[in-house]
Amino acid sequence: MHATLTQPVAGSSPLFKARMAGFFWLMTIITGMFGFIAGGRFIVAGDAASTAANVIDHELLFRLAFCANLVATACYLAVTLFVYQLLKPVNRTVASFVVLFSLMGCATGLVSSLLLLAPLHFLGGRRFI
């Protein structure tokens, strides 16, 4: 069945955009929490040697936490896109302002995520990517 000009396109619906923003927001929360919880399990306060041993012993989980942080950032970029599309008809200036701050936060998160790879390089002494 073909869509006619009188039927709305699902992709342009504000409800569709809101649902997609909600879905990606939920994915951001789930993957971000996994990355936060799994990544935080390695740290032993006041004991750098134990922390380093934890990272070496559980390298796969450490890498999964890193990947979860990257996925969370990608999902949040999608949230930013959909929220911008929702707010643009209301006030384009405010929507652009929201995108600017969101992108700055994503860039900061990516840099901090990349710093999580440093222990693998220094502790393993081999290529890590």
One Martini backbone bead per residue (centre of mass of N, CA, C, O) as a GRO file, in nm:
protein
  129
    1MET     BB    1   0.096   0.037   0.023
    2HIS     BB    2   0.056   0.369  -0.043
    3ALA     BB    3   0.138   0.681   0.029
    4THR     BB    4  -0.016   0.968   0.080
    5LEU     BB    5  -0.048   1.312   0.118
    6THR     BB    6  -0.250   1.272   0.378
    7GLN     BB    7  -0.027   1.109   0.509
    8PRO     BB    8   0.178   1.077   0.756
    9VAL     BB    9   0.505   1.075   0.837
   10ALA     BB   10   0.673   0.916   1.082
   11GLY     BB   11   0.952   1.077   1.077
   12SER     BB   12   0.796   1.375   1.125
   13SER     BB   13   0.696   1.310   1.396
   14PRO     BB   14   0.702   1.411   1.721
   15LEU     BB   15   0.645   1.135   1.850
   16PHE     BB   16   0.875   0.982   1.718
   17LYS     BB   17   1.105   1.164   1.825
   18ALA     BB   18   1.040   1.123   2.125
   19ARG     BB   19   1.075   0.815   2.127
   20MET     BB   20   1.367   0.812   2.028
   21ALA     BB   21   1.482   0.981   2.253
   22GLY     BB   22   1.395   0.784   2.479
   23PHE     BB   23   1.548   0.539   2.379
   24PHE     BB   24   1.837   0.671   2.380
   25TRP     BB   25   1.827   0.749   2.675
   26LEU     BB   26   1.805   0.462   2.787
   27MET     BB   27   2.069   0.362   2.655
   28THR     BB   28   2.250   0.560   2.801
   29ILE     BB   29   2.191   0.462   3.086
   30ILE     BB   30   2.264   0.163   3.060
   31THR     BB   31   2.556   0.189   2.943
   32GLY     BB   32   2.662   0.391   3.154
   33MET     BB   33   2.620   0.212   3.405
   34PHE     BB   34   2.795  -0.017   3.317
   35GLY     BB   35   3.057   0.146   3.285
   36PHE     BB   36   3.062   0.254   3.577
   37ILE     BB   37   3.046  -0.012   3.738
   38ALA     BB   38   3.266  -0.180   3.592
   39GLY     BB   39   3.497   0.040   3.614
   40GLY     BB   40   3.482   0.075   3.943
   41ARG     BB   41   3.584  -0.221   4.035
   42PHE     BB   42   3.908  -0.168   4.012
   43ILE     BB   43   3.919   0.026   4.244
   44VAL     BB   44   4.167   0.089   4.504
   45ALA     BB   45   4.190   0.266   4.768
   46GLY     BB   46   4.531   0.340   4.810
   47ASP     BB   47   4.594   0.098   4.574
   48ALA     BB   48   4.766   0.073   4.287
   49ALA     BB   49   4.845  -0.227   4.263
   50SER     BB   50   4.557  -0.345   4.281
   51THR     BB   51   4.441  -0.191   4.045
   52ALA     BB   52   4.637  -0.303   3.831
   53ALA     BB   53   4.564  -0.600   3.877
   54ASN     BB   54   4.265  -0.574   3.801
   55VAL     BB   55   4.307  -0.482   3.509
   56ILE     BB   56   4.469  -0.729   3.416
   57ASP     BB   57   4.269  -0.960   3.512
   58HIS     BB   58   4.011  -0.765   3.371
   59GLU     BB   59   4.035  -0.665   3.067
   60LEU     BB   60   3.764  -0.722   2.929
   61LEU     BB   61   3.586  -0.555   3.123
   62PHE     BB   62   3.738  -0.291   3.078
   63ARG     BB   63   3.670  -0.276   2.773
   64LEU     BB   64   3.361  -0.286   2.802
   65ALA     BB   65   3.340  -0.021   2.958
   66PHE     BB   66   3.452   0.150   2.732
   67CYS     BB   67   3.239   0.074   2.517
   68ALA     BB   68   2.993   0.169   2.680
   69ASN     BB   69   3.077   0.468   2.677
   70LEU     BB   70   3.064   0.500   2.369
   71VAL     BB   71   2.766   0.421   2.334
   72ALA     BB   72   2.651   0.638   2.520
   73THR     BB   73   2.751   0.875   2.348
   74ALA     BB   74   2.605   0.800   2.086
   75CYS     BB   75   2.320   0.808   2.209
   76TYR     BB   76   2.337   1.108   2.298
   77LEU     BB   77   2.360   1.220   2.015
   78ALA     BB   78   2.079   1.125   1.932
   79VAL     BB   79   1.926   1.285   2.142
   80THR     BB   80   2.018   1.560   2.042
   81LEU     BB   81   1.889   1.545   1.765
   82PHE     BB   82   1.590   1.503   1.857
   83VAL     BB   83   1.566   1.751   2.038
   84TYR     BB   84   1.623   1.955   1.822
   85GLN     BB   85   1.381   1.877   1.639
   86LEU     BB   86   1.171   1.953   1.864
   87LEU     BB   87   1.279   2.263   1.928
   88LYS     BB   88   1.302   2.423   1.661
   89PRO     BB   89   1.001   2.530   1.627
   90VAL     BB   90   1.009   2.703   1.886
   91ASN     BB   91   1.350   2.758   1.920
   92ARG     BB   92   1.639   2.781   1.752
   93THR     BB   93   1.836   2.907   1.957
   94VAL     BB   94   1.791   2.713   2.193
   95ALA     BB   95   1.852   2.454   2.038
   96SER     BB   96   2.146   2.531   1.968
   97PHE     BB   97   2.241   2.564   2.260
   98VAL     BB   98   2.190   2.272   2.344
   99VAL     BB   99   2.381   2.143   2.137
  100LEU     BB  100   2.641   2.274   2.226
  101PHE     BB  101   2.648   2.153   2.517
  102SER     BB  102   2.622   1.858   2.434
  103LEU     BB  103   2.882   1.842   2.260
  104MET     BB  104   3.075   1.920   2.487
  105GLY     BB  105   3.005   1.677   2.668
  106CYS     BB  106   3.082   1.455   2.464
  107ALA     BB  107   3.377   1.537   2.427
  108THR     BB  108   3.457   1.501   2.723
  109GLY     BB  109   3.375   1.201   2.742
  110LEU     BB  110   3.568   1.095   2.524
  111VAL     BB  111   3.832   1.180   2.654
  112SER     BB  112   3.789   1.024   2.920
  113SER     BB  113   3.764   0.747   2.782
  114LEU     BB  114   4.047   0.742   2.650
  115LEU     BB  115   4.198   0.742   2.931
  116LEU     BB  116   4.124   0.437   2.995
  117LEU     BB  117   4.357   0.316   2.802
  118ALA     BB  118   4.628   0.373   2.945
  119PRO     BB  119   4.663   0.128   3.138
  120LEU     BB  120   4.691  -0.084   2.913
  121HIS     BB  121   4.954   0.027   2.800
  122PHE     BB  122   5.134   0.039   3.065
  123LEU     BB  123   5.076  -0.262   3.171
  124GLY     BB  124   5.121  -0.432   2.892
  125GLY     BB  125   5.314  -0.318   2.646
  126ARG     BB  126   5.094  -0.311   2.419
  127ARG     BB  127   4.883  -0.308   2.189
  128PHE     BB  128   4.524  -0.177   2.227
  129ILE     BB  129   4.377  -0.150   1.916
   0.00000   0.00000   0.00000
